[in-house]
Every structure is written in structure tokens, then in C-alpha cells.
Amino acid sequence: MTLTLPTFRNPAAVPRAERFARWFARHGAQVALGVGMAAVAGALGFAIVLNQEKLQERAADQLSIARNRISAGKSKEALEVLDSVLAVNRVRPAALQAYVMKGELLLSENKAAEADAVYREALAQTTHPFYRALFLSGQASAAVVLQKWEEAEALLRSFLRDYPEHFLVPRATMELGRVQVVEKKWKEAQAAFERLVTLYPKSAWVPEAQAALAEIKTRRPPEKNEGSPQRM
């Protein structure tokens, strides 16, 4: 998904900082479609194995069928199976895992509004921290794709505050920085990228964060009091 940006007759007249923010808005929304998919899928697979005894046998089989259909690119059929699981189970472990799969599938198909509705419903169904963290992260990604920047920032801040040890923290920190760049909150964005590089030096997001920091330092507008003479 790309942003619809205003057209300028003279692109050179647009401040470099503003062009940078627009570039980030355009690419950040695209990246958000697939961000974290592999990590969430891995966590979900682990959860399915971990909770196998708690799942109804039929529900467990349906989740496996849905996963196979997603892998085969049969998203419509997968959604039908997941809806069937949700209709019967609702608040059981199988339903919570179905919510995760359905939300991620909808995001991957650029159906962010539908994914957002799924995550909102899911958050209302459980207090389980493992699942709430995934739902909150997914809702934040949906907000990014929908270009609801203020909402996305609030959701990402909430995720980072409530789940500081979660495996998705590096990704959420990177996404928070992207959103703040779009909002032209340069100081906050720089702090987010620096936090990612410092606290998670082995994260796959570090190269992108370092590149973003380099751009911010060269294009960030000077502070209002920067360069002004000091009064004696």
C-alpha cells in the first residue's frame, strides 16, 4: 500500500526533511504489511504445540487445515475454516490462535480494516498476556497500514510499555520510529532508533535503524534555540 501524496511543481523546493518523512511514510506502510509475519507464525506454531492438550481435537485439526491452506495460498478457504473455529470456540485457546492467524492473513492481503476489527474483537475476548501482546502488535500494524499515525503510535507505546520483554519489542521499536518520522517527531524517532541499536544490537532491524539515524541526523530540522546567540 502506498500513500497518496500531493504533487509539487518544483520538488526541489520541498524541504529535505519533509521529503524524508514522505519517503518513510510510503515505505513504512509497505513494510508493515509483512513485518513480523515469520516471527508471529513461529510463536503461533509453538503455542499450538504447547497448548495441544488444551485444544479440542476438532479445533486443533481445523487450525492445522487452515495453516496448510494459507501455505498453499488458499486464503479464502483458510478464512472459512478459521471462522468456523471462532464460531464454535470463541474464548478457548483454539479461538485465540484462530484470531492470530486470521489477523495476520488479512494484513498480508492488505485488508487492514478487517484485520483491525479482528484484533479489536480478540482483545475483548481474553486477558491472556501472550495473546494480548500479539493482538496489540497486530492492531498497531493495521493502524500503520491505514495511515492512522496517532493511533499507531499510541498502540506501539502501549505494547512497549506493557510487554517490555516480548520478542516483538525490536520490531515494535522500529515501527514506532518509522511512525514518528512520518509525524515529524524527529527527536522521538531518533531516540527510538538509538534505543533499538543500543539494546538489540543483533536484531535484524539494526541496519535499517542505523540508516534511519544517519538520515535523521543530516535532515532533521535544527532546534529552535540551535545557533541562536546566548544572552549574557
Secondary structure, DSSP 8 states (H G I E B T S, - for coil): --------S-GGGS-HHHHHHHHHHHHHHHHHHHTTHHHHHHHHHHHHHHTGGGS-HHHHHHHHHHHHHHHTT-HHHHHHHHHHHHHHHTTSHHHHHHHHHHHHHHHHTT-HHHHHHHHHHHHTT---HHHHHHHHHHHHHHHHHTT-HHHHHHHHHHHHHH-TT-TTHHHHHHHHHHHHHHTT-HHHHHHHHHHHHHH-TTSTTHHHHHHHHHHHHHHS---TTTT-----
